[in-house]
Amino acid sequence: MNQDQEKYDTLVKELTVHVREQHPPDILQFCADFFFAKLTEQRSFQDECLLHPTEAAWPAHEPKHLPQLSPLSSDDDDGQSQCSLGKHPKEDDEDEDAFEEEDQDVFTGQLPDFSGQYHQQRQRRTSVSAESLTPCSPTKFQKIIHPKTPEQEARIQAAIAHNFLFRHLDEMQYQDVIHAMTEKPVASGETVIQQGDVGDFFYIVESGQLSCTIDDRWVTDYQASGSFGELALMYNSPRAATIVAKTDCMLWALDRVMFRRILMEHTSAKRRMYESFLTNVPILASLAAYERYKIADALESVTFEEGETVIEQGSVGNNFYLIESGEAVCYRLDDQGAQTQVNELAKGGYFGELALLNNSPRAATVVARGRLRCATMNKGAFNRLLGCLHDILQRNSTHYIQIMASTPMA
Ligand SMILES: Nc1ncnc2c1ncn2[C@@H]1O[C@@H]2COP(=O)(O)O[C@H]2[C@H]1O
């Protein structure tokens, strides 16, 4: 008997014992969970031992598809997003600043329910082990180097330069990431990630376009500087979506060990940090959880002391602000030089959207009242990630326009 056959027989025997002991009500789900737990265990072990095939630029075989294991495939979910961020691929793409900033992703769809060890029968969601977010021990970390030409290195640098997930890296981590990446050309029509599969790589798009679907419904498109495939690596969960190349693409792939070692901790910490705050920001209420995750990736916190000016009327607008704590007061200077208070904002409120929406100079001065902490994103991320809120933001801003009409700009 060969080794694989022996392994298989042992596994099936073990599973049979569990089934006999536990009489699971949903036998298929139970078996799927059993094998998935085994796989996770094996992968974690590989993480620990760092049995990484350093010589292999690309895995010899693709991961096996695990049907029914999508954390997103709940029966009650019609998969329609509450809010379609950005444009549907069929619509005209007049985005001039395609390369302007970070992730070029626009999102809709639902976030996997990562809670609970074993999911409800009806929902068929996959369990996530408690240690899913524990990165590899730094002491056991062994660097992975796939040799590259200077030209390849430069291309990776360009591809990650505008992606938020790489911003916090120090020089050594940055080099480690570049060394560990492998080039993956993908032909138009090729499936890069299949929903339900086991996660192996995280991808950055260098060129081309890819489409992301969940349960055959379009969710988003990816283009240069966009990234995907982080969820399965972070949560040891099956792939949450399918990603197919719409054109010939050039991708850079980072394997799960390096992703977990270098990118995961910061990414998950940031997503956790902003999670409850973003859930309670009224303007973001219509967004799906995964969309809020992408917003969290793009946010930076900034603090202003009492009386400090956050925004100066008449200046160029580059940022959008959400108030995490404290208060902000908005003033408008009229053409006589008189300053009138036009608004007060508190936690969960936002400002700085007008100049970005209308491509106009800042319409008011915003000053901190007491200590003010804001989460801010730049113009590129604002347009991309909050594009679907454009109409709501415009509608909400009509009263500003009335105020501006009554106080002509200084
Ligand atoms: N709405 C969404 N829900 C989950 N994953 C999404 C969504 N939109 C895009 N994705 C990406 O699709 C990827 C599929 O593989 P992963 O689950 O590893 O990581 C997923 C995310 O990077």
The ligand as an ORCA input file, in Angstrom:
! r2SCAN-3c Opt
* xyz 0 1
  N     -17.404     40.714     -0.597
  C     -16.345     39.927     -0.452
  N     -16.328     38.990      0.504
  C     -15.267     38.201      0.645
  N     -14.138     38.253     -0.113
  C     -14.096     39.164     -1.055
  C     -15.184     40.042     -1.285
  N     -14.852     40.832     -2.289
  C     -13.621     40.501     -2.670
  N     -13.140     39.480     -1.941
  C     -11.790     38.880     -2.125
  O     -11.933     37.623     -2.781
  C     -10.969     36.745     -2.190
  C     -11.203     35.278     -2.398
  O     -10.184     34.588     -1.674
  P     -10.068     34.850     -0.102
  O     -11.308     34.376      0.578
  O      -8.777     34.346      0.385
  O     -10.051     36.476     -0.012
  C     -11.091     37.107     -0.717
  C     -11.037     38.610     -0.815
  O      -9.700     39.017     -0.988
*
